[in-house]
Amino acid sequence: MIPALMPTYNRADLAFSHGQGAWLFTERGERYLDFGAGIATSSLGHNHPGLVAAIAGQAARVMHVSNLYRVPEAERLAERLVAASFADSVFFCNSGAEANEGLVKLMRRAMAETGQPERYRVICCEGAFHGRTLAMLAATGNAKYLAGFGPAVDGFDQVPFNNLNALRAAITPRTAGILVEPVQGEGGIRVATPEFLRGVRAAADEFGLLLGFDEVQCGMGRTGKVFAHEWAGVTPDVLSAAKGIAGGFPMGAILATEAVARHLTPGSHGTTFGGNPLAAAAANAVLDVLLAPGFLDQVAARGQRLGALLAPIVAEFPDLFTGLRGKGLMLGLACAVPAGVMQAELRAHGLLVVAAAEDVLRFIPPLIVTEADLAAAAGMVRAASESLRVRHARPLPVSA
Ligand SMILES: *Cc1c(COP(=O)(O)O)cnc(C)c1O
């Protein structure tokens, strides 16, 4: 019989009753070190006092009024995001897919409003992940995700990631824009080279296209900058954020320059819940931490430290691991065994990570992770590697 909760996920048989910092606890009293952070979302970890107080306080005042009225908490949040980024204006919604939908609508609308309605197509990268709505499935372009859902929504072209020549060759008179993740998350923690991002910016300028960055996973401090594209020294015209933006409270955002944002006039786009007082209060509490002096430098340093702790283990177990890559607190451990096998072994040793494509395990801990947490995680990776090596006297299953 089908479970009451629709079975769209292969869930681990774990139910957490509470958390503290980077740790999660089950009813049975087991504790797990959470280096998945709800898929790079619980950016302040669990039970963060500032976030809890902001949500509880706002819930007691007013949670939701709709966008038919001013929302001071959202106005303040937007002003802070504008001050901290390339953007001049922000639209709030409720998820990453919804942010990307709005981003693509904005690109198309900007072209139509400037007399180029034939420009509606968006160039995306292979290995990308942009969400699960019908249009974002087409943007993602992954045959596995598209299967069974009818004809893919028209308007998206895929090119190999980090290949500027291929991207330039895909530009046609129908192209409106380019959508790139500066660090691919689901695709296996693949970092766009600074040269690629700069080349994409130059191509967009040369052909009069709009450049969009999907920073749903790599943004909001994850790499040690507010947004990952800052490392390459280029800016987009429009950007999507979500996941970590409100520390686990559902929220998405579209950030845009004035030249683009002005094309979404009243009535052209909307959302009932987006940017409501409760979500905005949560996101403001996240920004209080993220923008505090030194915090992002600490994220970068913790990322370096985690890399330095894991690198020797990767070198020591070449039968288990093939490499380590990423940026800041967004690291991918490439496995020589099926990622699910290693993930289960890590879980048995008390460490939660998230699998990605290409047999990569994502280490995406809360941004408030401590040095002690990093050391504990490395210890668990070593112990899991040793036990996996011992238990499989026979050759390990080789990755497909
Ligand atoms: C998770 C993710 C999305 C989709 O976000 P949802 O909130 O699940 O809709 C889009 N883009 C990227 C890069 C993501 O990691």
The ligand as an SDF file (V2000), in Angstrom:
LIG
                    3D

 15 15  0  0  0  0  0  0  0  0999 V2000
   18.0780   22.9320   -5.1310 C   0  0  0  0  0  0  0  0  0  0  0  0
   18.3510   23.7250   -6.3340 C   0  0  0  0  0  0  0  0  0  0  0  0
   17.3200   24.2520   -7.1210 C   0  0  0  0  0  0  0  0  0  0  0  0
   15.8650   23.9670   -6.8330 C   0  0  0  0  0  0  0  0  0  0  0  0
   15.4880   24.4910   -5.5990 O   0  0  0  0  0  0  0  0  0  0  0  0
   14.1000   23.9960   -4.9210 P   0  0  0  0  0  0  0  0  0  0  0  0
   13.9760   24.8850   -3.7220 O   0  0  0  0  0  0  0  0  0  0  0  0
   14.2510   22.5590   -4.6030 O   0  0  0  0  0  0  0  0  0  0  0  0
   13.0340   24.2380   -5.9150 O   0  0  0  0  0  0  0  0  0  0  0  0
   17.6630   25.0400   -8.1910 C   0  0  0  0  0  0  0  0  0  0  0  0
   18.9430   25.2910   -8.4970 N   0  0  0  0  0  0  0  0  0  0  0  0
   19.9570   24.8060   -7.7770 C   0  0  0  0  0  0  0  0  0  0  0  0
   21.3590   25.1440   -8.1460 C   0  0  0  0  0  0  0  0  0  0  0  0
   19.7040   23.9900   -6.6770 C   0  0  0  0  0  0  0  0  0  0  0  0
   20.7110   23.4700   -5.9780 O   0  0  0  0  0  0  0  0  0  0  0  0
  1  2  1  0
  2  3  1  0
  2 14  2  0
  3  4  1  0
  3 10  2  0
  4  5  1  0
  5  6  1  0
  6  7  2  0
  6  8  1  0
  6  9  1  0
 10 11  1  0
 11 12  2  0
 12 13  1  0
 12 14  1  0
 14 15  1  0
M  END
$$$$
